[in-house]
Amino acid sequence: MKFEDLLSEIDGFGRFQKMVLCLSFLGRVIVPCHFLVNNFIAGIPSHHCDISGAVGDFGNMSEEERQLVMIPMEADGKLSSCLMFPEPRFHMLLNSSSSTGHPAEPCRNGWVYDNSTFTSTLATEWDLVCDKKGLNKATATIFFVGVMFGAMTFSGLSDRYGRRKMLLVSYVSGMVFALLSAFSTSYVMFTVLRFMSGFCITGIHIVTSVLILEWVDIESRKLVKVIDSFAWAFGFMTLPALAFLIRDWRWLIAAITAPVVMGIISWRWVPESARWLIANGQLDEAHYYLNKCIKMNRRQEMASSIKPENLSNIVLTNRRNRKYSYLDLLRTSKMRKLALLTGLTWYGVAFIFYGIGLNITGFGMNIYLIQFILAAVEIPAKAAIFYLLDKIGRRKTECGALVLTGICLAITVFVPREQRVVRTVVAVLAKGCSAAAFATLILYSSELYPTVMRQHGMGYNSFMGRAGAAVAPLILLLDDVWLGLPQLILCCIAVGSSVVASRLPETRDQCLPEIIKDIKGTRAPQVESPVLSHGNAETEVGASNLEDENN
C-alpha cells in the first residue's frame, strides 16, 4: 500500500485537509504583496529639475514661465525630467515652440516631484531617477535574488528539519527583516534588508505549497493547487487597494507585513507532513497527526488499524537510508533531464510573469487600477486551468498557456502606444495566460519529483524561477533603446519555454513518485498491504531501496 492509498482510506480531502488549505492560504496571501510591492514603493512620479536656486533676474515671472526659460521641452511637449539650461533662456518666452539647439546639462539642485500619485517612494527619498534609475529598478532585482537563494535554503532545511518548523522560522524572520527595511535610513541599508526579506519570506511559499500537496489524495491535488493559487491572485488584488490608501513607501511595507502576525498565531494549528515524518522514521509523531486527520475527517473506524508499528512498512517505501541533497538532482540521467527541463521552464515562466506584472506604466490608466485589473484576471485564468488540467493534462495546459502568452506579447510589440485600450486589453490577456502557466507549473513540477527530493526539487525550481524574476525588472530598462524591445524579449522567452515544457512527462492521474528510482520507472513491485500486515515486506521493499541507493 502506498501513502496515497492510506490517505484515501482516511479521506484525502476531508475537513482536516481543508483546515490545512485555509491555514496555508492565510500565509500565501502575504507573499505576493511583497513580490510586487516595488510597483508602488519604487514608483517614479513625474519630475523635473529643481530650479529654485537658479541664478537670474526672474522678476515677477510665474512658476510656469520660470520653468519655460530654465527647463528644455521634450518632443511630446512635456518638461524634460533630467535636464536644465545652465542659464535662463528668456527668449523662450517669445518663442517656446522649440528648445532644441540650446545646450543643456543634468539637474544641479535635485528634482521637484509630483506628489499627486505618491507621497513618498524610494525614488523621491534618495533621488533614484535619471542616471540613477537603474538603482531604483535594482531594488526589485535584489529582492528576487534574496528570494532565489532563500528558496533553495528553506527547501533543504525543511527537508531536513521538517515543514512545520521551517514555516515558523520563515514567518518570524520574514516579518522582522521586512519591518526593519521600512525604517531604512540609506539605500544600501534598504537593499540589504530587502534582500533578507526576500530570502526569508519565500520560505512561506516554498513550505506551504509542498505541505498541502503531501496531505491530499491524488484526485484532490489539482483542486487544492488551483484554490491555493487563488491566494496569489487575492494578494495581488489587495496590494493596489492598500497602496492607494497608503502612499508612503515605509508605511506600505509595514502594512503588507503586519498580517504575518496572524500567520504566526495560526501556526500552532499547522500539522507536520505525515509523509515527511514517515520518510524520516518519526512514526509516533506521524501517528499523532494521522489520528488528528482521522478524527477531523470522522473516520474513527480506521483508528484501530493505523498504529505506529504498522506505519513502519510504509517507512520502507519512503525511508531515507541517507540524507539527500541538491547534488542528487544530478544523480541519474532522467533526474538530470527532469531538473534541466523544469529549471528552464520555471526561469522562463517567472521571467514572463514578473516582466508583465512589474510593468504597469505606459497604459494611460491609473496605476492602481491597472494593477488591480492585472491581478483580477488571474481568477478566471486559474479557474480555467481547473477544467483543463484534467481535460487535456498538465503538459498541454502548460504549453498552451505559454503559447497564448507569447501571441499576446507579440501583438503588443506592434500596437501603437496611442491605442491605449488595445494595449491594455492585450496586456491583461497576456498576464492572465502567464498566471495560468505559473499556476499549472507549480502543481506540475511538484508532481514530477519524488518525495525524498520534492523539497529540494521545488527549491531548485524556485531558485531558477526567482532568477528569472530578478532579471525581469532590468529587462524593462531596455524600453529606452526601443519601446517594444522588452515585450519582444518576453515573447521569445514564452515561446521557448513552451518548447522546453513540451519535453516533460505527463503526470495526470499518476501517483506521486516516492524515491529516485520512481523517476526511472523501474520501481520494485509494492507489498500488498503494508499498513495491516508485516510478513516479508521489510525484506522485499528494503532490498528495493538498497538497490535504489546504489544506482
N, C-alpha and C positions, 0 to 999 in steps of 0.2 A: 504493500500500500504506500502510495506517495503522500506527501503532506497535503496536496490538493484534495485527495480522497478523504483525508481526515477532516479538512475544512468543510467539505460538502456534507459530511455526517453531522457536524455541529452547526451548520448553516453558514455558508461562506459569505453571505451578505445580510446578516441579521442586525439586530439592534446594536450589538457590540461594534460591528464594523461601521455602522452609521455614526456611532459616537466618535470613533477614531477619525472618520472622514470630517466630521464637524470640527474637531479639535485641530486637525491639520489645516482646514480651511481658514481658521482664525489666524494661524501663523503666516500662511502663504499670502494673505491679503496685504501684509506689511511689506513684503519683499518687492513687488512690482512698483510700489510707490518710490522706493529708494532707487530702483533701476532707471526710472525715467524722470526723477525729480530735477535732473540737470536742465531739462527744458525750461524750468522756471527759475531755479536758483542761479543758473548761469545765463539767463536771458540777457540779450544785448538790446537795450532800448535805443530809440533814436537819439543821436547825439551830434554835437558839433564842437569845434574848438571854443574854449573859454576866452573871450576877448575882453573881459572886464579889466584886465591890466594892460591892454593895448595903448600905445602912446599915440596921441594925435588930437587935433582940435576938433572934437566931435560936436561942440556947441550944444544945441538943443535937439540933436538928432534922436529919433526914436530908436528903440532896440532893433527893429527890423531894418532900419537904414544903416545902423552900425554893422549889423551882420552882412548887409549887402556890400559894404565897402571893405570888409575885412575877411570875408569867407567866400571862396570860389563856389560857383554853381556847378552841379553835375549836369550831365546831358538830359536827365529827366526833370530838371528844374529845381531839384532839391539842394539844400546846402551840403557842401562836402562834409563828410564825417571826420576826416583825418587831416585836412589841410587848411591853411590860412595864409593870407598875404602878409609879407613881412612889414609892409607899411599900408596905411589906408589908401584905397583907390577911389577917391572922391568922384572921379568922372563916371563911375559906375552908377551914380545917382541919375545921370542924364541918359545913359545907355546901358541898361542892365541885361540886354538880350544875350550877351555872351561875356564870359570871364576868361575865355581861353586866350592863350598868348601871354598871360601875365604870370610871372614866376610865383610859385607858392612854396611853402615849407610846412613841415609837420607841426602839429599843435605844440605851443611853447608852455602854456599855463594850464594844461589839463583840458578837461571837457565839461560841457554842460549837458546833462541828461534829461530826457523827457520822463517824468515820473508818473505819467497817466496810466501806464500798464504795470510797472513795477515800482515799489517804494525803494527797495534795495536789492541788488544782486551781486554776485561775485564780480561781474564786470564793472559795476559802479563803485564797489568797495575798493578794488585795487586797480582800477583803470585798465582792465583787460580787454582793450579794444584796439583797432587799427593794427599796428605791428605786433601787438600782444594778443591778438585774437586767438592765435594758436594755443596760448597758455590757457585761455578760457575753455576751449574745446578739450584740452588735455585733462581737465578735471574729470570729465566723464571717462576718458580712457584710463586714467589712473584708478578710478573706482572699479572699472571692469577688470583691470589687471589684478586688483585685490580679490575680486570675485573668482577670477581664474585660478589663482593659487589656493584660495580658500576651498574651492570645490574639491580639489584633489586631496587637500589636507583633511577636511571633515569626512570625506568618503572613506579614507583609510582609517581614520580614528574611530568612525562609527562601526566599521567592520571589526575593529579590534576591541573597542570598549562598549559597544552597543549603541543602538539607535537612540534610545531614550536619554542616556547621559549626555551624549553629544548635542542633542537638541537643546537641553538646558544650557549647556556651555555657549551655544550659538546665540540663544536668546539674550543671556546676560551680557556677554562680551559685545555683541552687536549693538545693544542698547547703550552701553557705556561709551563706546567709540563714536557712535552716531551723535549722541548728545554732546560729547566733547568737541566734535567737529563744528557744531553750531556756535561754539564760543571761541573759534579760532581767531587769533589776532594777526595772522600773516598768511600769505598764500602758501608758503612752504608747510606751515603747521596744518593748514586745512587739507592739503593734498595727502600728507602723511596719515592724518586721522581718517580721511575719506578712504584711503587705501585699506586701512584696518577695518573700517565699517564694512566695506565690500567683502573683505576676507572673512569676517565673522558672520555677517547676515546671510550669506549664501548657504551656510550650514542649515538654516531653517528649511530652505527649499530642497536641498540635497537629501536630508534625513527624512522629512515628511513624505516626499514623493515615493521613496522606497518602502517606508514603514507601512503605508496604507496598502501598497501593492502586495506586500507579504502577508497581509491579513485577510485578503479576499480570495474567493474562488475564481476559477478560470472564466466562468460565464459573466462575472461581475467586473472583471478588470477594465473592460472598455468603458462601462458606465462610470465607474469610480474615477478613472483618469480624466474623462470628459468633465464630470462635475468638479473635480479638483482643479481643472484648468480654468474653470469659471472664476476661481479666486483671483487669478491674474487679471482677468477682464474687470472684475469688480474693483480690484486695487487700482488699475489704470483709470477707471471711471471716477473713483473717489479722489484721485490726485488733483485733477483740474479744479474740482469743486473746492478743495482745501486751498489750492494755490490762488484761486480767485478771491477767497476770503482773507488769506494771509499772504500779503505781498512783500513781506520782508523775509529774505532767504534764511536768516537764522531761526526765526520762529517757525518757518515752514518745515525745516528739518526736524525741529523739536516736535511739531505736530504729527508728522508721519511716523516718528519713532515712539511716541507715547503709547500706542496700542500694544507695544511689546510687553508692557506690564501685564496686560490681560493674558498674553501667551504664557508668561512665566507662572501666573496664578493657575491657569488651566493645565499646566504641565503635570501636575500631580495626578491627573486622571489619564494621562497618556500611557498606554501599555508598551512594554518592550515587545519586539518582534519575537513571537514564539518560534518562528522558523530559524531566526538567528540564534536564539537560546539553545535550541535542539542541535543546531550545527556546531555549537561551541561546547556541548556537553553539560549545559546548565539545566538539567532535567527537572529539578524541583521547581525552579522559577518558571520554566516553560509550562509545567503542570498547573501552577498557580494561575497564570494568565489564560490558559486554555479553560480552566474551571470557571474563571470570570466570564469568558466568552460563552460557555455552555449555559451558565445561569442567566445572563442577559438575553441570550437567544432562546431561552426556555427549552433547552434540550437536555433536561436533567437525566433522561434515561441513558445518556451516553457517559455520564459521570463515572459510573462504576467500571466501565471498560477502559477508560483512559487513565492510566496510572504512570507515575514516573518510571517504574521498571519496564513498563510496556513501551514507553517512548524511546527506550534505548535502541530498539530495532530501527526506528526512523532515523535515529542518530547515525546509524551505519550507512544510510543513504547519503546523508548530508555532512557527516563528520569531517572535520579538518584534521588530518594527521600531521599537518604542519601549518604554519602561518602563511597566508597568501599576501602578495604584494603586487604593485603595478608591473613588475617585471614579468608576472605570469600572463599579462596581456600579450606577451611575445612568445609564450611557451610552445604553442603548436601552430602549424601553418594556418589552420582555419581560425584560430583565435587571433592571429596576427592580421589576417584578412578582415575579420569582423571589426577589430579595433581600427584599422585603417579606414574602412568604409564608413563606420558610424562617426568616427572623428571628423572626417572631411565633411560629412553631411551636417553634423552639428555646427561646424565652423561656418558653413555656408548659410544655413538657416538662421542662425543668430546674427550673422553679418547683415542679412537682408532685413530681418525683423527690426533690429535696432537702427539700421540705416534709414528705414522708413519712419520708425517711431520717434527718432530724435530730430527729425526734420519737419517742424510744424510751422515754419515761416514760408513766405512766398505764395500763399494761397489767397491772400487778400481777405482773410477772415480773422475774427478774434481768435487768438491762440488758445484761449481756454476752451472755446467751443470746438475748435478743430481737434484738440487733444481728446476731448470727450467723445467726439464722433469716431475718431480712430480707435478709441477704447471700446465703444459700444458695438462696433461692427464685429468684434471678436465673439460676441454672444451668439449671433446666428451662424457665424463661421464654425464655431466649435460645436454647435448643435447639429450642424450638417454632417460633421465627421462622425457623430454618434451613429448615424444611419450608414454612412459609407464604410466605416471600419469593418463591419460585418458583411456588408453587401458586396464590396469589391476587394476587401482585405487591406491590411496595413500598408503594404508596399505601393499598391496602385493609388491609394489615397494620398500618400506622401508625395509620390512623383507628380500626380495630377495637380496637387496644391502648389507645388513649386513651379510647374509649367505655367499655370494661370498667373502666378505672381510675376513671372518673367514677362508674360504678354502684357500685363498691366503696366509694368515698369517701362517696357519698350514704347508703349503708347505715350507715356508722359514725356519721353525724350523729344517727341515730335509735336506735342501740343504747345502752341504759343503761350507764353506767360500771361498774355492778356485774357485768355479764355480760362478764367479762374474756376468757374463752375465745373467745366470738363476736367481740368487738372485735379480738382478736389475729389470728384466722384471716382476717377480712376485711381487716385492715391488711396482712397478709402477701400476700394476693392482690393488693391494690392496688399494693404495692411491686413484685411480680413483673410486673404489667401495665405499670407505668411504666418498669421496666427494659427490657422488650421494646420499648416505644415509643422509648426513648432509643437502644437499640442499632440499631433499624431506621432511625432518623432520621440517625444518623452515616453509615451506608452510603448511604442515600437521598440526602442532601444533597450528599455528596461526588461522587455520580454526576451531579448536576444542573449543576454548574459546569464550565466549560471549563478545560483545562489551564492556559492563560495567567492564569486568575483563580481557580484552585482553592484555593490557599493563602489568597488574600485573601477568597474566599467563605467558606471554613471558619473563617478568623479572625473575620470579621464574625459568622458564626453562633455561634461560641463566645462572642464578646463578648455577644451577645444572651442566650445560654443562661446565662452566668455572671451577667448582670444579674438574671435570674430567680432564680438560686441565691442571690444576695446579698439579695434581698428576702425569700426564704422563711423565714430564721430570725426575722425581725421579725414576720412574719405569725403565727408561733406564740405571740407575746405576747398575741394577741387572745383566747386562751382565758381570760384574766382577765375579759373582757367577757361571753363566753358560751362554754362548753366546746366546743360544736360549730361555732363560727364559723370556725376555721382550716380544718376539713375541708370545710365548705360552700364556702368560697372556692376551695379546691383542686379541688373537684368542678366548679365553674363553669368554672375555667380549663381543666380536662381536656376538657370538652365543647366549649368554644370553640376549643381547639387542634385538635380533630378536624375541626371545620368548616373551619378555615383549611387544614389539611393536605389536605383533600379537593380543594382547588383546584390542587394541584401536579400536574405531568405524571408519567406512569408512566415508569420507566427500566428495567424488566425486559428483559433480553436486548438492551440498546441499547449501542452503542459510547460510550465516554467522549467528550464534546464536547472539541474541541481549541482552538477560537478562539471569540470572542464571537459571530461570525456563526452558529455552530452552534446557539446558543440560539434564533436567529431561524428556524432550519430551512430556510435557503436557501443552504447551503454549496455551493460550486462542485464539479463532478464531480472525483473523485480520479484521479490518474495511475495507470496500470495496474500498474507495478512499479518504484517509486522506489528500492528497495534495489539492484536488479540492473541498472537502466538509467538513462540520463540524458535524452537526446533533448531534446524541447521542454518537459520537465516544469517546468523552472525558470521559464520564461516564463508558463506557464499558471497554476501554483499561486501564483507570485509576484504575478501580477495579481489573483488571488483575495484574497490577503492585503492587497494595497494597497487594493482595494475595501472590504475589511472595516474597515481603519483609518480610512477616510473616512466610514463610516456613523455 
